[in-house]
Amino acid sequence: MAERKSFLLRVDRELLDAVQRWANDDLRSLNGQIEFLLRRALRDAGRAPARHKSSTDSDAGRDTEESEP
């Protein structure tokens, strides 16, 4: 597994609440949802790191303890 790095992110409350609702709908943690969105944005822009270019949206950023029903 890749090394994980923590950092502080300041986000508008309404934006964070909307992402949290989306994460809940997709059965992801908030952190997992943010990683999912970042990976998808990088892939769509052609800027994804080589090891993530082939990952699928359904698995990208999903926490290991959370899975789709």
HTML snippet that shows the backbone in 3Dmol.js (N, CA, C, O; Angstrom):
<script src="https://3Dmol.org/build/3Dmol-min.js"></script>
<div id="view" style="width:600px;height:400px;position:relative"></div>
<script>
const pdb = `
ATOM      1  N   MET A   1       0.837  -1.176   0.000  1.00  0.00           N
ATOM      2  CA  MET A   1       0.000   0.000   0.000  1.00  0.00           C
ATOM      3  C   MET A   1       0.886   1.245   0.000  1.00  0.00           C
ATOM      4  O   MET A   1       1.935   1.265   0.643  1.00  0.00           O
ATOM      5  N   ALA A   2       0.472   2.255  -0.703  1.00  0.00           N
ATOM      6  CA  ALA A   2       1.239   3.493  -0.801  1.00  0.00           C
ATOM      7  C   ALA A   2       1.253   4.231   0.534  1.00  0.00           C
ATOM      8  O   ALA A   2       0.323   4.133   1.334  1.00  0.00           O
ATOM      9  N   GLU A   3       2.331   4.968   0.746  1.00  0.00           N
ATOM     10  CA  GLU A   3       2.424   5.798   1.942  1.00  0.00           C
ATOM     11  C   GLU A   3       1.325   6.843   1.907  1.00  0.00           C
ATOM     12  O   GLU A   3       1.063   7.443   0.865  1.00  0.00           O
ATOM     13  N   ARG A   4       0.688   7.061   3.038  1.00  0.00           N
ATOM     14  CA  ARG A   4      -0.391   8.040   3.114  1.00  0.00           C
ATOM     15  C   ARG A   4       0.119   9.261   3.860  1.00  0.00           C
ATOM     16  O   ARG A   4       0.859   9.138   4.836  1.00  0.00           O
ATOM     17  N   LYS A   5      -0.276  10.432   3.400  1.00  0.00           N
ATOM     18  CA  LYS A   5       0.184  11.675   3.993  1.00  0.00           C
ATOM     19  C   LYS A   5      -1.028  12.498   4.420  1.00  0.00           C
ATOM     20  O   LYS A   5      -1.995  12.624   3.668  1.00  0.00           O
ATOM     21  N   SER A   6      -0.973  13.043   5.599  1.00  0.00           N
ATOM     22  CA  SER A   6      -2.051  13.889   6.113  1.00  0.00           C
ATOM     23  C   SER A   6      -1.754  15.347   5.789  1.00  0.00           C
ATOM     24  O   SER A   6      -0.596  15.760   5.729  1.00  0.00           O
ATOM     25  N   PHE A   7      -2.822  16.123   5.580  1.00  0.00           N
ATOM     26  CA  PHE A   7      -2.674  17.559   5.398  1.00  0.00           C
ATOM     27  C   PHE A   7      -3.985  18.238   5.765  1.00  0.00           C
ATOM     28  O   PHE A   7      -5.044  17.612   5.751  1.00  0.00           O
ATOM     29  N   LEU A   8      -3.905  19.504   6.087  1.00  0.00           N
ATOM     30  CA  LEU A   8      -5.067  20.287   6.463  1.00  0.00           C
ATOM     31  C   LEU A   8      -5.731  20.850   5.211  1.00  0.00           C
ATOM     32  O   LEU A   8      -5.053  21.373   4.326  1.00  0.00           O
ATOM     33  N   LEU A   9      -7.036  20.746   5.138  1.00  0.00           N
ATOM     34  CA  LEU A   9      -7.784  21.274   4.000  1.00  0.00           C
ATOM     35  C   LEU A   9      -8.902  22.154   4.531  1.00  0.00           C
ATOM     36  O   LEU A   9      -9.747  21.693   5.299  1.00  0.00           O
ATOM     37  N   ARG A  10      -8.912  23.401   4.132  1.00  0.00           N
ATOM     38  CA  ARG A  10      -9.985  24.318   4.527  1.00  0.00           C
ATOM     39  C   ARG A  10     -11.006  24.358   3.402  1.00  0.00           C
ATOM     40  O   ARG A  10     -10.671  24.647   2.253  1.00  0.00           O
ATOM     41  N   VAL A  11     -12.254  24.064   3.745  1.00  0.00           N
ATOM     42  CA  VAL A  11     -13.312  23.966   2.750  1.00  0.00           C
ATOM     43  C   VAL A  11     -14.555  24.664   3.285  1.00  0.00           C
ATOM     44  O   VAL A  11     -14.849  24.609   4.479  1.00  0.00           O
ATOM     45  N   ASP A  12     -15.268  25.310   2.398  1.00  0.00           N
ATOM     46  CA  ASP A  12     -16.541  25.931   2.739  1.00  0.00           C
ATOM     47  C   ASP A  12     -17.477  24.894   3.360  1.00  0.00           C
ATOM     48  O   ASP A  12     -17.557  23.771   2.862  1.00  0.00           O
ATOM     49  N   ARG A  13     -18.173  25.237   4.414  1.00  0.00           N
ATOM     50  CA  ARG A  13     -19.043  24.317   5.149  1.00  0.00           C
ATOM     51  C   ARG A  13     -20.096  23.676   4.243  1.00  0.00           C
ATOM     52  O   ARG A  13     -20.327  22.470   4.332  1.00  0.00           O
ATOM     53  N   GLU A  14     -20.733  24.458   3.375  1.00  0.00           N
ATOM     54  CA  GLU A  14     -21.770  23.909   2.494  1.00  0.00           C
ATOM     55  C   GLU A  14     -21.193  22.893   1.516  1.00  0.00           C
ATOM     56  O   GLU A  14     -21.827  21.878   1.228  1.00  0.00           O
ATOM     57  N   LEU A  15     -19.993  23.161   1.002  1.00  0.00           N
ATOM     58  CA  LEU A  15     -19.330  22.228   0.095  1.00  0.00           C
ATOM     59  C   LEU A  15     -19.003  20.929   0.827  1.00  0.00           C
ATOM     60  O   LEU A  15     -19.250  19.840   0.309  1.00  0.00           O
ATOM     61  N   LEU A  16     -18.453  21.045   2.023  1.00  0.00           N
ATOM     62  CA  LEU A  16     -18.109  19.864   2.801  1.00  0.00           C
ATOM     63  C   LEU A  16     -19.348  19.041   3.146  1.00  0.00           C
ATOM     64  O   LEU A  16     -19.313  17.812   3.083  1.00  0.00           O
ATOM     65  N   ASP A  17     -20.432  19.703   3.507  1.00  0.00           N
ATOM     66  CA  ASP A  17     -21.682  19.001   3.812  1.00  0.00           C
ATOM     67  C   ASP A  17     -22.206  18.257   2.591  1.00  0.00           C
ATOM     68  O   ASP A  17     -22.694  17.134   2.711  1.00  0.00           O
ATOM     69  N   ALA A  18     -22.107  18.874   1.420  1.00  0.00           N
ATOM     70  CA  ALA A  18     -22.564  18.225   0.184  1.00  0.00           C
ATOM     71  C   ALA A  18     -21.720  17.001  -0.137  1.00  0.00           C
ATOM     72  O   ALA A  18     -22.256  15.970  -0.542  1.00  0.00           O
ATOM     73  N   VAL A  19     -20.404  17.100   0.040  1.00  0.00           N
ATOM     74  CA  VAL A  19     -19.522  15.955  -0.213  1.00  0.00           C
ATOM     75  C   VAL A  19     -19.795  14.860   0.818  1.00  0.00           C
ATOM     76  O   VAL A  19     -19.751  13.676   0.484  1.00  0.00           O
ATOM     77  N   GLN A  20     -20.075  15.238   2.056  1.00  0.00           N
ATOM     78  CA  GLN A  20     -20.393  14.239   3.093  1.00  0.00           C
ATOM     79  C   GLN A  20     -21.676  13.483   2.745  1.00  0.00           C
ATOM     80  O   GLN A  20     -21.734  12.265   2.910  1.00  0.00           O
ATOM     81  N   ARG A  21     -22.702  14.187   2.268  1.00  0.00           N
ATOM     82  CA  ARG A  21     -23.946  13.523   1.861  1.00  0.00           C
ATOM     83  C   ARG A  21     -23.689  12.551   0.718  1.00  0.00           C
ATOM     84  O   ARG A  21     -24.221  11.440   0.706  1.00  0.00           O
ATOM     85  N   TRP A  22     -22.870  12.973  -0.246  1.00  0.00           N
ATOM     86  CA  TRP A  22     -22.521  12.122  -1.384  1.00  0.00           C
ATOM     87  C   TRP A  22     -21.764  10.882  -0.896  1.00  0.00           C
ATOM     88  O   TRP A  22     -22.030   9.769  -1.349  1.00  0.00           O
ATOM     89  N   ALA A  23     -20.829  11.081   0.023  1.00  0.00           N
ATOM     90  CA  ALA A  23     -20.079   9.960   0.594  1.00  0.00           C
ATOM     91  C   ALA A  23     -21.021   8.985   1.281  1.00  0.00           C
ATOM     92  O   ALA A  23     -20.885   7.772   1.120  1.00  0.00           O
ATOM     93  N   ASN A  24     -21.965   9.501   2.040  1.00  0.00           N
ATOM     94  CA  ASN A  24     -22.924   8.640   2.721  1.00  0.00           C
ATOM     95  C   ASN A  24     -23.736   7.828   1.711  1.00  0.00           C
ATOM     96  O   ASN A  24     -23.964   6.635   1.908  1.00  0.00           O
ATOM     97  N   ASP A  25     -24.167   8.473   0.639  1.00  0.00           N
ATOM     98  CA  ASP A  25     -24.936   7.786  -0.400  1.00  0.00           C
ATOM     99  C   ASP A  25     -24.129   6.669  -1.054  1.00  0.00           C
ATOM    100  O   ASP A  25     -24.684   5.634  -1.423  1.00  0.00           O
ATOM    101  N   ASP A  26     -22.817   6.874  -1.198  1.00  0.00           N
ATOM    102  CA  ASP A  26     -21.940   5.890  -1.845  1.00  0.00           C
ATOM    103  C   ASP A  26     -21.290   4.932  -0.850  1.00  0.00           C
ATOM    104  O   ASP A  26     -20.439   4.124  -1.222  1.00  0.00           O
ATOM    105  N   LEU A  27     -21.696   5.027   0.419  1.00  0.00           N
ATOM    106  CA  LEU A  27     -21.143   4.174   1.480  1.00  0.00           C
ATOM    107  C   LEU A  27     -19.629   4.303   1.605  1.00  0.00           C
ATOM    108  O   LEU A  27     -18.916   3.314   1.779  1.00  0.00           O
ATOM    109  N   ARG A  28     -19.154   5.549   1.513  1.00  0.00           N
ATOM    110  CA  ARG A  28     -17.735   5.844   1.687  1.00  0.00           C
ATOM    111  C   ARG A  28     -17.573   6.780   2.873  1.00  0.00           C
ATOM    112  O   ARG A  28     -18.515   7.460   3.281  1.00  0.00           O
ATOM    113  N   SER A  29     -16.363   6.804   3.420  1.00  0.00           N
ATOM    114  CA  SER A  29     -16.030   7.825   4.407  1.00  0.00           C
ATOM    115  C   SER A  29     -15.846   9.145   3.668  1.00  0.00           C
ATOM    116  O   SER A  29     -15.680   9.158   2.448  1.00  0.00           O
ATOM    117  N   LEU A  30     -15.874  10.243   4.394  1.00  0.00           N
ATOM    118  CA  LEU A  30     -15.636  11.546   3.779  1.00  0.00           C
ATOM    119  C   LEU A  30     -14.256  11.579   3.138  1.00  0.00           C
ATOM    120  O   LEU A  30     -14.105  12.064   2.017  1.00  0.00           O
ATOM    121  N   ASN A  31     -13.253  11.069   3.837  1.00  0.00           N
ATOM    122  CA  ASN A  31     -11.899  11.026   3.289  1.00  0.00           C
ATOM    123  C   ASN A  31     -11.857  10.180   2.010  1.00  0.00           C
ATOM    124  O   ASN A  31     -11.251  10.586   1.018  1.00  0.00           O
ATOM    125  N   GLY A  32     -12.493   9.018   2.031  1.00  0.00           N
ATOM    126  CA  GLY A  32     -12.539   8.154   0.855  1.00  0.00           C
ATOM    127  C   GLY A  32     -13.211   8.827  -0.326  1.00  0.00           C
ATOM    128  O   GLY A  32     -12.784   8.660  -1.469  1.00  0.00           O
ATOM    129  N   GLN A  33     -14.264   9.589  -0.051  1.00  0.00           N
ATOM    130  CA  GLN A  33     -14.973  10.287  -1.131  1.00  0.00           C
ATOM    131  C   GLN A  33     -14.106  11.378  -1.739  1.00  0.00           C
ATOM    132  O   GLN A  33     -14.086  11.553  -2.957  1.00  0.00           O
ATOM    133  N   ILE A  34     -13.394  12.109  -0.901  1.00  0.00           N
ATOM    134  CA  ILE A  34     -12.510  13.162  -1.410  1.00  0.00           C
ATOM    135  C   ILE A  34     -11.399  12.543  -2.260  1.00  0.00           C
ATOM    136  O   ILE A  34     -11.075  13.071  -3.323  1.00  0.00           O
ATOM    137  N   GLU A  35     -10.813  11.433  -1.808  1.00  0.00           N
ATOM    138  CA  GLU A  35      -9.788  10.746  -2.604  1.00  0.00           C
ATOM    139  C   GLU A  35     -10.372  10.258  -3.931  1.00  0.00           C
ATOM    140  O   GLU A  35      -9.731  10.391  -4.974  1.00  0.00           O
ATOM    141  N   PHE A  36     -11.567   9.704  -3.899  1.00  0.00           N
ATOM    142  CA  PHE A  36     -12.255   9.234  -5.103  1.00  0.00           C
ATOM    143  C   PHE A  36     -12.412  10.385  -6.105  1.00  0.00           C
ATOM    144  O   PHE A  36     -12.105  10.234  -7.288  1.00  0.00           O
ATOM    145  N   LEU A  37     -12.889  11.528  -5.621  1.00  0.00           N
ATOM    146  CA  LEU A  37     -13.105  12.682  -6.503  1.00  0.00           C
ATOM    147  C   LEU A  37     -11.790  13.215  -7.067  1.00  0.00           C
ATOM    148  O   LEU A  37     -11.717  13.580  -8.241  1.00  0.00           O
ATOM    149  N   LEU A  38     -10.760  13.260  -6.239  1.00  0.00           N
ATOM    150  CA  LEU A  38      -9.462  13.729  -6.718  1.00  0.00           C
ATOM    151  C   LEU A  38      -8.883  12.785  -7.774  1.00  0.00           C
ATOM    152  O   LEU A  38      -8.368  13.233  -8.798  1.00  0.00           O
ATOM    153  N   ARG A  39      -8.970  11.476  -7.520  1.00  0.00           N
ATOM    154  CA  ARG A  39      -8.461  10.510  -8.507  1.00  0.00           C
ATOM    155  C   ARG A  39      -9.215  10.607  -9.820  1.00  0.00           C
ATOM    156  O   ARG A  39      -8.606  10.570 -10.889  1.00  0.00           O
ATOM    157  N   ARG A  40     -10.535  10.730  -9.751  1.00  0.00           N
ATOM    158  CA  ARG A  40     -11.334  10.820 -10.972  1.00  0.00           C
ATOM    159  C   ARG A  40     -11.012  12.104 -11.736  1.00  0.00           C
ATOM    160  O   ARG A  40     -10.909  12.087 -12.963  1.00  0.00           O
ATOM    161  N   ALA A  41     -10.854  13.212 -11.016  1.00  0.00           N
ATOM    162  CA  ALA A  41     -10.504  14.476 -11.670  1.00  0.00           C
ATOM    163  C   ALA A  41      -9.132  14.385 -12.335  1.00  0.00           C
ATOM    164  O   ALA A  41      -8.958  14.868 -13.453  1.00  0.00           O
ATOM    165  N   LEU A  42      -8.165  13.775 -11.666  1.00  0.00           N
ATOM    166  CA  LEU A  42      -6.831  13.599 -12.251  1.00  0.00           C
ATOM    167  C   LEU A  42      -6.891  12.711 -13.488  1.00  0.00           C
ATOM    168  O   LEU A  42      -6.268  13.012 -14.507  1.00  0.00           O
ATOM    169  N   ARG A  43      -7.637  11.621 -13.398  1.00  0.00           N
ATOM    170  CA  ARG A  43      -7.761  10.707 -14.537  1.00  0.00           C
ATOM    171  C   ARG A  43      -8.422  11.418 -15.720  1.00  0.00           C
ATOM    172  O   ARG A  43      -7.947  11.318 -16.851  1.00  0.00           O
ATOM    173  N   ASP A  44      -9.506  12.127 -15.459  1.00  0.00           N
ATOM    174  CA  ASP A  44     -10.225  12.820 -16.532  1.00  0.00           C
ATOM    175  C   ASP A  44      -9.380  13.910 -17.190  1.00  0.00           C
ATOM    176  O   ASP A  44      -9.562  14.213 -18.369  1.00  0.00           O
ATOM    177  N   ALA A  45      -8.460  14.496 -16.431  1.00  0.00           N
ATOM    178  CA  ALA A  45      -7.578  15.536 -16.962  1.00  0.00           C
ATOM    179  C   ALA A  45      -6.309  14.954 -17.577  1.00  0.00           C
ATOM    180  O   ALA A  45      -5.469  15.695 -18.088  1.00  0.00           O
ATOM    181  N   GLY A  46      -6.169  13.636 -17.531  1.00  0.00           N
ATOM    182  CA  GLY A  46      -4.962  12.995 -18.068  1.00  0.00           C
ATOM    183  C   GLY A  46      -3.746  13.222 -17.211  1.00  0.00           C
ATOM    184  O   GLY A  46      -2.624  13.192 -17.718  1.00  0.00           O
ATOM    185  N   ARG A  47      -3.933  13.449 -15.919  1.00  0.00           N
ATOM    186  CA  ARG A  47      -2.825  13.743 -15.017  1.00  0.00           C
ATOM    187  C   ARG A  47      -2.671  12.725 -13.895  1.00  0.00           C
ATOM    188  O   ARG A  47      -1.924  12.963 -12.947  1.00  0.00           O
ATOM    189  N   ALA A  48      -3.365  11.598 -13.989  1.00  0.00           N
ATOM    190  CA  ALA A  48      -3.302  10.591 -12.930  1.00  0.00           C
ATOM    191  C   ALA A  48      -1.925   9.944 -12.887  1.00  0.00           C
ATOM    192  O   ALA A  48      -1.311   9.719 -13.931  1.00  0.00           O
ATOM    193  N   PRO A  49      -1.437   9.644 -11.692  1.00  0.00           N
ATOM    194  CA  PRO A  49      -0.184   8.889 -11.594  1.00  0.00           C
ATOM    195  C   PRO A  49      -0.350   7.549 -12.299  1.00  0.00           C
ATOM    196  O   PRO A  49      -1.456   7.012 -12.344  1.00  0.00           O
ATOM    197  N   ALA A  50       0.712   7.009 -12.840  1.00  0.00           N
ATOM    198  CA  ALA A  50       0.657   5.780 -13.640  1.00  0.00           C
ATOM    199  C   ALA A  50      -0.053   4.647 -12.922  1.00  0.00           C
ATOM    200  O   ALA A  50      -0.813   3.912 -13.553  1.00  0.00           O
ATOM    201  N   ARG A  51       0.166   4.479 -11.633  1.00  0.00           N
ATOM    202  CA  ARG A  51      -0.446   3.346 -10.931  1.00  0.00           C
ATOM    203  C   ARG A  51      -1.945   3.502 -10.742  1.00  0.00           C
ATOM    204  O   ARG A  51      -2.613   2.521 -10.415  1.00  0.00           O
ATOM    205  N   HIS A  52      -2.511   4.708 -10.936  1.00  0.00           N
ATOM    206  CA  HIS A  52      -3.945   4.914 -10.758  1.00  0.00           C
ATOM    207  C   HIS A  52      -4.692   5.071 -12.080  1.00  0.00           C
ATOM    208  O   HIS A  52      -5.917   5.190 -12.077  1.00  0.00           O
ATOM    209  N   LYS A  53      -3.996   5.075 -13.185  1.00  0.00           N
ATOM    210  CA  LYS A  53      -4.662   5.293 -14.468  1.00  0.00           C
ATOM    211  C   LYS A  53      -5.637   4.192 -14.822  1.00  0.00           C
ATOM    212  O   LYS A  53      -6.611   4.449 -15.529  1.00  0.00           O
ATOM    213  N   SER A  54      -5.410   2.965 -14.354  1.00  0.00           N
ATOM    214  CA  SER A  54      -6.286   1.866 -14.709  1.00  0.00           C
ATOM    215  C   SER A  54      -7.330   1.567 -13.644  1.00  0.00           C
ATOM    216  O   SER A  54      -8.156   0.674 -13.836  1.00  0.00           O
ATOM    217  N   SER A  55      -7.317   2.300 -12.510  1.00  0.00           N
ATOM    218  CA  SER A  55      -8.312   1.999 -11.490  1.00  0.00           C
ATOM    219  C   SER A  55      -9.690   2.472 -11.920  1.00  0.00           C
ATOM    220  O   SER A  55      -9.831   3.435 -12.674  1.00  0.00           O
ATOM    221  N   THR A  56     -10.698   1.774 -11.426  1.00  0.00           N
ATOM    222  CA  THR A  56     -12.073   2.088 -11.802  1.00  0.00           C
ATOM    223  C   THR A  56     -12.691   3.030 -10.792  1.00  0.00           C
ATOM    224  O   THR A  56     -12.250   3.089  -9.645  1.00  0.00           O
ATOM    225  N   ASP A  57     -13.705   3.763 -11.204  1.00  0.00           N
ATOM    226  CA  ASP A  57     -14.395   4.676 -10.306  1.00  0.00           C
ATOM    227  C   ASP A  57     -15.011   3.946  -9.125  1.00  0.00           C
ATOM    228  O   ASP A  57     -15.050   4.492  -8.022  1.00  0.00           O
ATOM    229  N   SER A  58     -15.490   2.734  -9.326  1.00  0.00           N
ATOM    230  CA  SER A  58     -16.170   2.037  -8.243  1.00  0.00           C
ATOM    231  C   SER A  58     -15.223   1.651  -7.121  1.00  0.00           C
ATOM    232  O   SER A  58     -15.664   1.486  -5.983  1.00  0.00           O
ATOM    233  N   ASP A  59     -13.929   1.501  -7.407  1.00  0.00           N
ATOM    234  CA  ASP A  59     -12.981   1.096  -6.387  1.00  0.00           C
ATOM    235  C   ASP A  59     -12.095   2.230  -5.907  1.00  0.00           C
ATOM    236  O   ASP A  59     -11.559   2.158  -4.801  1.00  0.00           O
ATOM    237  N   ALA A  60     -11.929   3.254  -6.692  1.00  0.00           N
ATOM    238  CA  ALA A  60     -10.999   4.336  -6.345  1.00  0.00           C
ATOM    239  C   ALA A  60     -11.457   5.047  -5.091  1.00  0.00           C
ATOM    240  O   ALA A  60     -12.575   5.559  -5.026  1.00  0.00           O
ATOM    241  N   GLY A  61     -10.585   5.076  -4.092  1.00  0.00           N
ATOM    242  CA  GLY A  61     -10.860   5.812  -2.878  1.00  0.00           C
ATOM    243  C   GLY A  61     -11.776   5.097  -1.901  1.00  0.00           C
ATOM    244  O   GLY A  61     -12.067   5.651  -0.841  1.00  0.00           O
ATOM    245  N   ARG A  62     -12.236   3.910  -2.201  1.00  0.00           N
ATOM    246  CA  ARG A  62     -13.134   3.199  -1.298  1.00  0.00           C
ATOM    247  C   ARG A  62     -12.335   2.674  -0.126  1.00  0.00           C
ATOM    248  O   ARG A  62     -11.297   2.037  -0.310  1.00  0.00           O
ATOM    249  N   ASP A  63     -12.816   2.940   1.084  1.00  0.00           N
ATOM    250  CA  ASP A  63     -12.160   2.417   2.275  1.00  0.00           C
ATOM    251  C   ASP A  63     -12.315   0.911   2.301  1.00  0.00           C
ATOM    252  O   ASP A  63     -13.322   0.378   1.834  1.00  0.00           O
ATOM    253  N   THR A  64     -11.327   0.225   2.841  1.00  0.00           N
ATOM    254  CA  THR A  64     -11.346  -1.233   2.829  1.00  0.00           C
ATOM    255  C   THR A  64     -12.465  -1.809   3.681  1.00  0.00           C
ATOM    256  O   THR A  64     -12.982  -2.882   3.372  1.00  0.00           O
ATOM    257  N   GLU A  65     -12.853  -1.111   4.759  1.00  0.00           N
ATOM    258  CA  GLU A  65     -13.899  -1.659   5.608  1.00  0.00           C
ATOM    259  C   GLU A  65     -15.293  -1.361   5.077  1.00  0.00           C
ATOM    260  O   GLU A  65     -16.274  -1.915   5.573  1.00  0.00           O
ATOM    261  N   GLU A  66     -15.394  -0.500   4.083  1.00  0.00           N
ATOM    262  CA  GLU A  66     -16.684  -0.168   3.502  1.00  0.00           C
ATOM    263  C   GLU A  66     -16.777  -0.772   2.114  1.00  0.00           C
ATOM    264  O   GLU A  66     -15.852  -0.640   1.312  1.00  0.00           O
ATOM    265  N   SER A  67     -17.874  -1.427   1.831  1.00  0.00           N
ATOM    266  CA  SER A  67     -18.059  -1.996   0.503  1.00  0.00           C
ATOM    267  C   SER A  67     -19.489  -1.776   0.052  1.00  0.00           C
ATOM    268  O   SER A  67     -20.396  -1.604   0.866  1.00  0.00           O
ATOM    269  N   GLU A  68     -19.672  -1.783  -1.246  1.00  0.00           N
ATOM    270  CA  GLU A  68     -21.004  -1.623  -1.785  1.00  0.00           C
ATOM    271  C   GLU A  68     -21.823  -2.861  -1.511  1.00  0.00           C
ATOM    272  O   GLU A  68     -21.302  -3.976  -1.543  1.00  0.00           O
ATOM    273  N   PRO A  69     -23.117  -2.672  -1.238  1.00  0.00           N
ATOM    274  CA  PRO A  69     -23.983  -3.823  -0.985  1.00  0.00           C
ATOM    275  C   PRO A  69     -24.189  -4.642  -2.237  1.00  0.00           C
ATOM    276  O   PRO A  69     -24.894  -5.651  -2.205  1.00  0.00           O
TER     277      PRO A  69
END
`;
const viewer = $3Dmol.createViewer("view");
viewer.addModel(pdb, "pdb");
viewer.setStyle({}, {cartoon: {color: "spectrum"}});
viewer.zoomTo();
viewer.render();
</script>
